[in-house]
Amino acid sequence: MHLIVGPPASGKTTRLLELAYTYLQQRKRVWWVCLPAQKAYVYRRATENGAVLGLEVLTSQQLYYRLLAASFGLKPILTGPSRVALVGEALISGEGPLPSPGEARLFTRVIAEAKRNGVAPQQIPPLGPEARRLQKVYARYEELKTVWGRWDYDDFRAGALALLEQGPVQLERQTRPVQFVESASSRSKPAPIGLEPDLVVVDGFRELGVLELRLLQALSVHVPVWVGLPEAPPGLSPDAALHPRPTQTQIYRAQNPVSEARWVMRALKRDLALGYKALEVAVVAPESRIPALLTLADEYGLPLVDYRPRSAADTPEGRLLLELLELPDYPTPSRLLSVPDLAPLGRAALERSLVGNAAIARLAAELGLYDLWMAWLSRLKSPGEDGSAFDNRGAISQQSSLAWAEELLDSLPEVRHSPRRATLMERALEAHRIATGPDFRHWWAALLAETYEPHRPPGGVALLTPTLASGQRWKKLYLSYAVEGAYSTGEQEDYFVPEEWRMGLEEALRQAGGLLPKRFLGRDRLLLQELRARADEVIITYPEASQEGPLEPEPALVGRHPPPYLPRLPLASLLESAPSEGYQAPLGLVNLGPPRVEDLRRYSECSFQFWAQQLIPKPEAPPWWQTWVRELRKADKLVPARLQALSQQFPQAEGWMRHHYSLLGELSLGFRLQGQGLEAYLDGVLRKGSEAHIYRFVAPETPPKEAEEQVRDRWSERWAAGYLLSAFKGRIRRVHIWAWPVLGEPVRVYDKPVEAGWKKLEELLQKVQVVHKSHQAGEITPNPGFRCRSCGVKDMCREGRTG
């Protein structure tokens, strides 16, 4: 094994690429092993001067798979969430209460560390009751994993090492002939080319563990292996030692984190305007600061891309499921808004800043939604939570929990037909092996957060954590929030085996496994040294203070002397400019055309929103039931031929239409009522003597109370009732208004029929006339308020954006 050492920016990657080119030019294969976040960077570096053939960039885990696949030694993988679940099952095997997901994660991490260093369960020092408990859980975990017939990530490393150390191996069995089109001058076919690598390069790692070094040394017996590291591991001599290249570094301080973040945004926008490519610039920040920078990127119009790995909880389906699983324990406005039935309760809770079960229950009772809230709480609790007869460890309870989980997934339209449904259900299967009742929900939610979601971010300015920036270089890098403690490898003492019982790295390498190395090895020094050399030009910034108080800069990044304050840069956001400098669109009179009654209602809420939305096309297709209503209105009367045509076009509504044909066939569909210079379009109208019935179709599965509220909030049906009573006195004495959910039963909107003289009805008729006059005049005035949060045209409205 050949070793090249050198500090960051010393040219290790360049030297290794030159070596790889010598193999590639001879039509040989090269495996380049690096961190997952580096793969795209390595391919970009390798193809700077043109395409290359024979280079394959792998992660360490993929290298182990390739080695084992050659000898057919692969087994099904035990993924991250499955590993946590299996450790939880191993914890249940012992005595004690049901483990929490956090406890299982703690044991999972220490078991992974032990396996990463080749430490078997019996080799863990039995220093106390917790260490002895770890031995039992570790051993039980290995037994369960063997019964299950799977390998975790560390087993693949150990299996590949055992394969290489047992003797000669073939790296890959398969061969692949080169495919080409025969020419007239040549009819011969080339011989098959083997897929075995001729060179293995390992680069981008800050350090390598005991088993990794043993594996690479064993691999070097069969194929040349070149490794690049910042420092040589104990006991190994480098073949070449490189010296660092000079990098340009600028250091500035800001008054607070907000001014620092805004300056970085302005600097990025300036760089892109000056000709930097998006892939040549990057921003490194602590993970806690990344959401704020992404929020500012939208304001500044910057293509800032979040490269952090995602879990199932970060997907739309997983996030919705997680909100529902956590809703019974701690309801918040955002979780309430994720349930359409509870949206009114969520909006009220948001306006009043209320959270928690007691506060939400009181608010639901005040709004008349208490029964609905209790029904959803009961629905979102798994079997056994409310003192049911199921035993907490019984098989019946577990089966019921799974049935409840499937019913919950199928009740969510976003999840029911999603390709991620199988993954979400797999997490439920793992959770039910451990817990039932409320613990089942907690375990299911925890395993969702452990599920890795494949993510390929688009091209743009990379926004990275220090770990994701490792092993890559850019032309320009902004290192922000360089305060003490913000950039650290997080070295800390183990809960089970204290530092004094661990061995130094040199001793661990000498004994080739079986020992736990020390954790405190001063890794922060290498990390900070690497961050200062990640680009040709590095701009380091830090804030002097935050809302919590003064902040101390990181001396290894900033130095001992205070740097200058941030230099002034041109404004790059509309919100940064003074009100007098920004563009203000003049508000005048416009021609809004002939109004409909329902248009006047929207106009009265916000005339600017009503006008602007008419200018923006709606790209999304309407739901099927709205298309059905539109086709039904064209029929005028639902004759049998028209019923047959609609049944073929909308088979999901055929049975319902035939069941209600006696009423649907009597309605005057798509009724257009004109009067007083206004028009009202009604879904269906029916006259029976001196009584008129007005029907309004609403979405399928709409609860009766919500359907009633939707129609009551409209103007068209109420205005039509008032107009019929006033224009046809004596002939029309009562009007019934109905809300009719598609595929459901009609719901009466008012307990009593509408009659002449109703005070609220007269007030509505007067308000319609007042709004009609403003509409005819073409007056457009923004009306800022809570509606601006969900307004689709707020970017066009200066008052709405600041209201």
ABEGO torsion letter per residue (X at the ends): XBBBBEBBGAGAAAAAAAAAAAAAAAGBBBBBBBBAAAAAAAAAAAAAAEBBBGBBBBBAAAAAAAAAAAAGABBBBBBAAAAAAAAAAAAAABBEBBBBAAAAAAAAAAAAAAAAAGBBAAABBBABAAAAAAAAAAAAAAAAAAAAGBBBAAAAAAAAAAAAAAEBBBABABBBBBBBBBBAABABBBBBBBABBABBBBBGBABBBAAAAAAAAAAAAABBBBBBBABBBBGBBBABBBBBBBBBBBBBBBABAAAAAAAAAAAAAAAAAAGBBAAABBBBBBAAAAAAAAAAAAAAGBBBBBABBBBAAABAAAAAAAAAAAAAABBBAAAAAABAAAAAAAAAAAAAGBBEAAAAAAAAAAAGAAAAAAAAAAAABBBGAAGBABBAABAAAAAAAAAAAAAAAAABAAAAABAAAAAAAAAAAAAAAABBEAAAAAAAAAAAAABBBBBBBBBEBBBBBAAAABGBBBABBBBBGBBBGABBAGBBBBAABBAAABBBAAAAAAAGEGBBBBABAGAAAAAAAAAAAABABBBBBBBABBAAEBBBBBAAAAEABBBBBBBBBBBABAAABBAAABBBBBBBBBBAEBBBAAAAAAAAABAAAAAAAAABBBABBBBAAAAAAAAAAAAGBBBAAAAAAAAAABAAAAAAAAAAAAAAAABBBGBBBBEGGBBBBBABBBBBEABBBBBBBBBBGBBAAAAAAAAAABAAAAAAAAAAAAABBGABABBBBBBBBBGBBBBBABABBBBBGBAAAAAAAAAAAAAAAAAAAGBBBBBBEAAAAABAAAAABAAAAAX
